[in-house]
Amino acid sequence: MTTSQHAQLDIDSRGVARLTLDRPAVHNAFDDALIAALNAHLEQLHALAASGEVRVVVLGSHGKHFSAGADLAWMKRMVDYSVDDNLADSRQLSRLMHGLDTLPCPTLCRVQGAAYGGAVGLAACCDLVIASMAARFCLSEVKIGLSPAVVGPYVQRAIGARQMRRYALTAEVIDATTARELGLVHQVVAGDALDEEIDRQIDTLLAASPQAQRATKALLAQIAREPESDATREAACRTISELRVSAEGQEGLAAFFDKRPPAWLAARGGDKEPCS
């Protein structure tokens, strides 16, 4: 386990990493120290995920709320910041969002209670978001004269430009069911079932080929950037071709035809039947 004053990182024997915001006394609000801690952990996770040592990252938090957004004490300090000081802070937050969004392995976000401001961006940067019925989301920045600027590209990608215009300009609170309808959340469960559903999704993700997941995630990012370009079409063809002849691809196909678990699943005691 790697622990800082504001966040902790645990990695289990399966390669499941849990990155946890740990400021429950202030509802896991963002400040410069928390952002720095998360950036340091994400830098480590990028290397571990690229090597296959980390298979899945679960982003969560301790306490009643996922994150209340910006820390009030931090905001008071920022009143006296220059434009350059604010630019430096904003770039660190941007680095955090980009680092989470581009992790090579699958990412899960566990949301309980409030997810306000920058926390909506954290959810939007994860591949799967599981929320409790009590979860609430809000792009609250305009109410205090600010803008959801840094998180904007990620949230707009998740909910679409039309809905982004509404919620970024009104700062309305979005309940869990509405967040699911908008595409920000994938599943909504009862609060006492949240961890059970997270564990179920972890098992589902671990059943797939680690190499195939990394390749697919990279390809999907390119498709999002250039959906109809010649380069994207060529990347798609190259991705499937290289996976077919790779060791994991060959093992996956052999396991499918032999009706046995593939090596990456058997190695951790898996006994699930391959899907058809």
N, C-alpha and C positions, 0 to 999 in steps of 0.2 A: 504494500500500500504506500502511495505517495501522498503526503498530506501537506497542505499549506494552511495559512490562517483562514483562508476564505473558501477553499475548494479541496476536495480529496479525490484521488484516483485509485481504484482497486481493480486488479486484473486477476481473474481466477484461472484455474488450470485448463479450462476450456478455451481460453482466449477471449472471454467476455470481460470488457472493461466497463466499469461504472464510474462515470465522471459526475461528481455530486457537488452542487453549490451548497456551501455550509455556513450560511449567515442567518440562521432561523430567527435570531433576535430582531433583525430588521427585515424579515420576510424575504431574505436572499436578494436584497436590492443590489443593483450594480454600483460599484465605485471603481476607481482606477486600480486599486489593489486586486479586486476580484477579477477584473478583466485581464490583468497581468498574470494572475494565477491560472486562469483558464487558457490563456494563450500558451503558457509554458507547458501545461498538460497536453494541449492539442499538438504542439510541436513534437512531443514525445510519442503521442499516439499516431501521428502520421508515419513516423519511421516504423513503428511496431506493426501497423496495419499493412504497410507496403510490403513488409517481410513475411506477413502471414501469421505473426505471433499474436496479434489481436484480430479476432474474427468479427466481433460486434461491439459497438459502443452504445451504452445506455446513458443518456443525459437525464439527470434528475436533481432533486434538491431535498434537503431536510426541512421539516416543519410543515406548517399548515398550508403555506403558499409556495408555488413554484418560484416566482420572483415578482416583486412589486414594482420592478422597473428601476429607475435611477434613485440612488441613495440621496436622501434630503441633505445630509451633511456635505456630501460631495457637490451637490448642486449649489449649496451656499458658498463653498469654496470657489466654484467656477464663476460666480458673479464677478469676481475681480480678474478673471483670466483674460488675456489678450486674444485676438483672433488666432495668432500663431499657437498659443497654448491650447486653445479649443481645437485647432486643427490637429495637433499632436494627439490629443485625447480621442478625437473622432477616428483617426487612423488606426489607433489601437483597437477600438470597437469594430472597425471594418475588418481588421486582421482577424479578430475573433470570429466574426460571421463567415468570412471566407474560409478560414481554417476548418470550421465545423462543416461547412457546406461541401468542402472538397475532400473530406476524409475518404480514403480508398475503400473502406469496409462499410457495411450497412450500419446505420445509426437509428436508434430508437429514442424518442423523447417521452418522458413520463411526466404528465402535467396534473398536478393537484392544486385546487384553489386558484388564486389569481396568477395570471401571466400578463403583465402590463409592459408597455413600452418595448424596450429592447428584448424582453423575454419572448414577445411574439416573434421576433426575428430568430431567436434560438430555435423555437419550434419549427418555423418555416424552413430552416436549414437542415433539419433532420429528415431522414427517409421515411420513417413511420412515426406518427404521433398518436399516443394513447392517452386519453384524458378521462378524468373522473367526471361524474355528473356535476360535481361542484365547481369544475373548472370555469374560469371566466377569462376572456381575452380582451385587451383594449389597447389600441394605438392612441394613447392618451396625450401625446406630445402637444398638439395644437391648443389644448386647454390651458397650457402654461406658456404659450407663445413660442413654442418650438416646433419641430417637424420630425416625423419618423423617417428621416432622410437616409441614414446608413442602413437601416433594416429594410427600407422600401423595396429595393430590387428583389429581395428574397420573399417578402410577404406578397408583393404583387404577383410574382411567379406562382405562388401557391393559390391565391384566391382570384386572380384575374384583375385586369386593369379597371373594369367597371366597378367591381365591388371595392377595390382599393380606394377609388375616388370617394366612395361613400364613407368608409370607416376611417380613412386617414383624415378626412375633413371634418367629420362629425365627432370623432372620438367616442362613439357609442360603445357600450360594453356588449361583447358578443358572448352569449352563453355557449355551453359545450355542444348542444345539439345544432345550433346555428353554425358554429365553427366547423362541425363535420359537414354540414350541407355546403359550406363555402369551399371546402377542400383543404382547410388548414389542419384539421384533425381527421385521422383515419377511423378511429374507433372511440366510442364513449362507453364507459362501464361504470358500475357502482363503485363508490370509493373503496369498499372493502374487497373488491375484485381487481383492483388496479395492478397490484403486484403479480397476481396470478396470470393476468392477461399478458403482462410484460414477459413473464417467464415462458408462456406459451409461444409468444412471438420469437423469443430468443431461440427456443428449440427449433422452430420452423426455419429460422435463418441459418442455424448451424447445420441443418440437414443438407444445405446446398453446397456446391463446390465453391471453396474460397476464391480460387482463381477466376471462376466464371463470374462471381459476384463483383470482383474488382474490375474485370474487363467490361461487364455490363454497365456498371456505374459510370465508368469513364466514357463509354459510348453514349449513354443517355445524356451526359453533360454536353457532349459535342452536338447531339441531336437538338438539344434545347437552344444552343447557340446558332447553329446553322442547319435547320431541319431539312432543307432540300438542296444542299450544295453537293457538288461532285465529290468534294473531300469527305463529306459525311457518308455518302453512299459507298465510297471506297473503304472508309473506316469500318462500316458495317460488314462489308464483305470480308475484309481482312480479319476482323474480330472473330467471326464464326469459323473462318478457315483455320486460323491459328489455334483456336480452342479445340477444334476437331482432332488435330494432330498432336496436341499437347498430352503430357502424361496424365493429367487430371481428366481431360476430355476423353481419352482412351479408357481410363478406369471407369468413368461414369457410364459410358456406353456399354462396356463389358458387364458392369454390375447390373445395368438395366436388363440386358439380355439374359444374364445368369439368374435374375430375380434374387439378388442379394444386396445387402447394403454396400455402398461404395466405401473405399478405404478411409476417406476422411470422416465418415460417420461410424464405421466399424471401430475405428481407433479410439473413439470415446464411448464405446459400448452401445452404439445405436443399433436398433433392430427394426427400424421402420421400413415398410415396403416402398420401393421406388414408385413414383407416380407414373401414370401412363398418359 
